[in-house]
């Protein structure tokens, strides 16, 4: 789906005040404690074991990013490929139990709003001395993962090293280079490996919902909304992160210590409900076809398919973290169809630093330090609470912008698609064609996947609510 931007009808100041109100309601911390800032200002990285600055790493991120967690370089080797994946070494600056670590445990994750970022670590660390910014030597955990010709893991390790990124690229820049065959060999290999890993993902029965993302965007000093489908390179880049998380999980499961990211399999009753939804939307779903295969066959640009994909999100509930070593079998991540760990975003997610430090010790054949092992226990609860707050925060910000985008347009008629029906009330959810708004629609005589005209009934900035009725 192409990008669709719309400037706000309300004043930008009113929206920015609304963002401040959301932060106050959710008690989002406005700053770091003085003792944390003092320790960051005096922090010096521990000495790296290796100097890998000769490897021409590059980063690939959205435009304007400063908290750069990952840098990559891929090359061919006899019988396959070698992936070098440098991950920002937060542990080079932060010790388990110090004041920076304690504050990070209070936060859990970086929080994102359209007007500002509330970081997990002070920006002097997360956007400065620990970030893999170009043309600067930085400490990193460097994952060296060998793949065979089919993209399967053949071996690897992780070590502390000094690295130097050569370029900070955006997804659009890399996609343009690959489309025009002008990119360096490493990026062409990224595309090749990404496709191979995607095929292996499909063979495992993994599934990714191809739903265009709704984003709040800043443009020409204002705020707006857009839908944006991911570029192919975004998936290929994500495959390297998934590969590293799978490899990290194998290291920890073999040793019986660490933290996994888990997701239970879809409940059979929920799959059966989706089969009924497919029938209602006239989507052919043969009895012998598993839902991952069906989802891969859908086109989110088609109204019925978009509605089905929205309903399919219910299959992916219950994600969490599992601390190994408690006697239970290692849980898998059902959407990835493999054991998996979060390890590639330590500047933005607390658990990744702990997993990285654990894998470092295990890869070196060392014991995991007692302080690190003991600190893992509370991580599932910390991360669950952080994820819940992040979800509520981002949803409130989008609701605010949607209300502001539609404010003053009550009575106008828009084209949309019904993407959800609430079971207990006579209303559902409608996704507009333009602007990129997803909101409530009242009425009993509406069908899932139906294309219809809707009239705006309410757009309240104060309550962050938008409501339509069938026109």
N, C-alpha and C positions, 0 to 999 in steps of 0.2 A: 504494500500500500504506500503511495507517495506521501511525502511530507505535506502537512497542511497547517499553516500557521495562521493565527488570528490575534490581532492586538486587542487589549482589554477595552471594554466600554467604560469600566470604572477607572478611577484615578489610580495610578501606580502606587501612590502613597497609601491609599486605603488598603491595597493588597499587602504592601510591606508591613503596615501596622498589623494586619491579620496574621502574617507570619510570626511577628513578635508575640502576639496573643497565644498562638498555638504553642510556642516554646514555653511561655509562662504557664499555660495550663498543664503541659506535660513535664514541667520541671526539667527542661533541657538545660544543662549547665552552661552559663554564658562564658565562663573562663576556667582556666586551670588554677588550682591552689598555688600560692606563692612558693611553697616548698618544692612542688613539682617543677615549676619554672626554673627555680634555682638549680635543681639537680640537672635539668636538661642543659642549662647554660654552661655547666661545668663538665658535661659528659664528653668523654673521649672514647673512640671505638677501641675494642680489644684488637690485638694484632691478628691479622689474617694468616692462615696456615700456608696459603698459596698465592702466587701472583698470576692471575689469569687475565690481566689487562690486554694481552695480545689478541684475545678472542674478540672479534668485531660485533659485540652485542648491539642490538637495537631495542627500543621499546615501542609498543603499539598501544595507544590509549586514545580516549576521546580528546578533542581539542581543548587546550588550556589546562590539562591535568598536571598537577605538580606532585601528588603523592603516588610516585611510580613504583609499584611493587615488583614488577617483572621485566626482565630483559631476556631476549632469546637469540640463539644462533643455532642453525641446523646445517648439517653437512652429510654427505654420503660417506659411507665406510664400506669395507668389504662385506658383502652379504646384507647390506641394508643401510641404516641411517644412524646418525648420532645427534641427539638433542642436548644442547647445553641450555639450561634454564636457570637464570640467576634470579634469586628472590631476595628482596631487601632484608638485610640482617639487623632486625631490631634488637635481637639479643646481644649484638655487639655493643649496645649502649645501655641496655636495661637488664637488671638482675632480678631474678625471682624474689619477690617480697620487698623490693625497694619502693620508694614513694611513687615513682612513675608507674611501676607495675600495679601497685594498689589502686591508683586512680584509673588505670586502664581496666582493671577488673570491675570497677564501679560503672564504667561506661560500656564495655563489651564490644562495641562496634562504632565506627564512624557513622554519623547521622547526616543525611543529605536533605536540604531544603533548596528551593529554587534560588534563594537570595544568599545563602551562606552554607558552609559546611561546619559541622560540629565534630572535630576530629577525635579519634581514639587517643592519639598522642599529640602533644603540642606541635604546631606547624614547623617550629625550628627543627624538630626531629623528623616528622612525617613528610614534610615538603622541603626539607633541607638536608641535613647531614646523613639521614638514612635513605632518602629517596634516590632512585637510580637515574638521576638527571644526566643529560648527555655531557660528554667531555669533562667528566669529573671522576676521580677514583673513589670507589665506594665499596664498603664491605658487603658481602653477599653470601647466601647459601647457594652454592652452585650445584644443581642436579645434573648429572651426566647420565643420560638414559640411552642405551643402545636398543635399536629396533631392528627386527629382521625385515626382509623384503616386503612382507605383508603388513608390516606395521605393528607386529606383536612385540612385547617387551622381551629383550634377550639378556638384559643385565643392566647394572648401573650402580651409582653411589651418589652421596651428597657430601660436600666438604665446604668448609669456610674458605673464602678466597676474596681477593681484591679484584674488582672488575671495573671496566670503563665502557659505558655505553657510547656508541658513535653517533646515534641519531635518535631523536624523539619524533616518532611518526604517528600519524593518525590513521584510523581504519580507512578513511576515504583515500588518503595518499597511497597506502599500500595496495588497496583494491585497484586504483588507477594504474599503478606500476605493473601489477600482475595482468590486468586486462590489456595493457599495451605491450606486454612482454619486455618491459624495461627494468624490472626489479632485479636486485642482486640475486645470486644463486641461492642464498640462505632463504629468502622469501619465496622463491619458486619451490624450494624443497618444503617449506611450510605448507604451501598449498597441496603438494603431493602427499605429505604425511597426514595433513588434516583430512584429506579425502579417504585415505586408507583407514585412519582411526574412526572416521564416521561409518565406514562400511563394517568395521569390527563391532562398533556400537550397535548397529542394526542387527548383526548376527547374534549378539548377546541378548537381544530383545529390549534394549534401552529405548527410551522415548523422550523427545523434547517437543513441547507444544509450540508450534510455529505461530504464536500470537503476536501481531504487531504491538510494540510497546507504546503506551501513552506517556508522553513526556511534557513536563512544563519547561518552556524555553524562554530565554531572554533574547529579545530582538529589538534593535533600535531604541534602547532605553526602556522598553516595556516588557510585558509578560504575555505569553500565549501558550497554546497547546498544539501538539502534533502527534500523529501516529507515525512510527518509523519501523519498517521491517529491517531486520539485521542484514548487513552485507555478508557475502560468503566468507570473507576473510575473518569476520568476527567469530564465525563458527570454527574455522580452522585454528584460530588463535585459542579459542576456548578448548579445543581438543588437546592442546599442549598442557593447559592447566589441568584438565581432567586426567590426562595421562600421568602427570606428576602426582595428583591426588591418589590415583589408583596404586602407583608404585609406592608411595609413602605408606598407604594402608597395608600393603603386603609386608613391608619391612616391620611394621608394628605388630601385625597379627602373628607373624612368625616368631617374634620375641615375646608376645603376650603382654605387651605394655603399650599404652598410647591412647589416643582419642579418635574414634571414627565418626564420620558423618553418616547418618542412617536415615532410611525412609522405608516404612513397611510396605509390603505389596498391597495393591488395590484390593479392597474387600470385594468378594464375589457379588454381594448385593449391589454394590455401587456400579460394578461392570454391567450387571443386568439392567440397572436403571438407565445407564448410558445406551444400552441396546434399544430400550424403549424410546429414548430421546432420538436416536438415529432413525428409528422407524417413523416417528412423528415428523422428522425433518426430511423424510424420503431419501435418506442416505443409505445406500446398500451396504450392509455389513454381514457377509456370509458367516455362517456358524463356525467354520473352521479357520477364520481369520482372527488372530489375536489383536487386542486393541492397539499395541504399538505399531503394528503394520497398517492398521486402518488410519491412525493419526498421521503417519508419514505420507499417506495418499491424499490427504486433504489440502485444499487451497484456501487459506484464510481470507482471500479476497472475495470469495463467494459467500453470500449472506448465510446460507444454511450451514456451511462449513465453519464460519466464524462463530455462529451460535453454538454449534456442537463443541468446538474447541474451548469456548468459555465454560461450558458445562463440564468438560473433561478435567478442569482444574481440581475438581473434587477428588480425583483419583490420587492426588499428590499431597494429601494432608498427613500430618503426623511426623514430619521430619524432625530429627533431633540429633543428639550426640551420645555416643556410648564410650564409657571409659573401659578399656580392656583390663584384664587381670582380675575380674570379679567372678570368674567361674562360668559366665555365660558365653555361648558361642558368638563369634563375631557377626554382627548384623550387616546386611548389605544395604546399599542404596538402590531401591527398586527402580527408580527412573534411570539410573546409570547402569543397573544390572551388574553390579560388581561391588566389592568392598571398596571403600572410598574414604578419603580424609581431606579436610580443609587445610591447606598448607601454603597456598600461593598468594595470599593477600594479608600479610602480617601488619602492614601499615594501617589497615582498615578493619581488621577482625582479630580479636584477641586470641582465639584458639589456635590460629595459624602459627603464631610464634612458639607456642608450647609444642605443637606437633613437629615443627621444624627442628627445635632443640632436641626432641626425643629421637628423631630420625638421624640427626647428626651423631649422637652418641652411639646408636645401634649400628650405623653404617661403619663407624670406626672400630667396632667390636668392644666398646666400652659399656660400663654400667650406666643406666640413666640415673642422674643425681637424685638423691633422696628428696631434696626440696622440690625438684621438678615433678617427681612422681606424686608427692603429696598434694601439690597444687592442682593436679588434674581433676581430683574428685569433684570440686564444685563447678567445674567448667560447663557441664550440660545445663545446669540451672542458670548460670550466668548468661550463657549464650541464648537460652530460650527467652529469658526476660529481655535481653537486648534486642533480639529479633522481633519480639512482640512490640516493643516500643518503637523500633524503626519502622515497622509496617504501619502502625497507627499514625506515626508522625508524617510519613510520606503520603498516606492516604488523605490526611487532613489538609495537607498543603495542596494536593491535587483538587480536592473538593472546593477549597477556597478559590483557586484559580478558575475552576469550572463555573462557580457562581459569579465570579467577577466578569468572566468572558460573556456570560449570558445576561448579566444585569442590564436592565433597561430594554430588553427585547421580549418581555412578556407579551404574549399574544401572537408572536411570529410563528410561522410553520416551518418545520425542518424535515428532511428525509432521514430515516433511520432504520435500524434492524433490531428486532427484539432478540437479545442474546441471553436472557435468563428470565425464568418465571419463579416468583416466590410461592412456595407451596401453601402457606397458611393465610395469605392475604391476597386480595384481588389487585395485585400489581406485579410488575416485573422490572427488568432493566433494559434500556434502549441505548444503542450505540449510534450516534449521529454520523452521517456521512461527512458533514462539514458544519461546524468546526469539530475538533477531536474531543467530543464530550461523551461521557458514559454516565447515564443518570437514571433515576426512577421514572417509570411510566405507570400511571394509574389506569385501571380498566380491567374488566373481567373478560372481554371479548378480544383477547390478543393471543397469538400463537407464537411459540418459540420458532425463531428463524424468519418470522414474517417481516417483509419489507413494508413500511407504512409511513404515512405522514403524521407528524406529531406536533402539537401546539405547546409552546412553553407556558406553563401555569405559574411557576415560581422560580425565582433566582435570588436567593437571600445570601448576601455576603456575611451578615452577622451570624447566621446559623450554618453557613457553608453548605447549603442545600440547593439542589436543582430538581424540579419536578415537571414532568410533561403529562399530557393526556393525548389520546388519539384524536387527530384532527377530523 
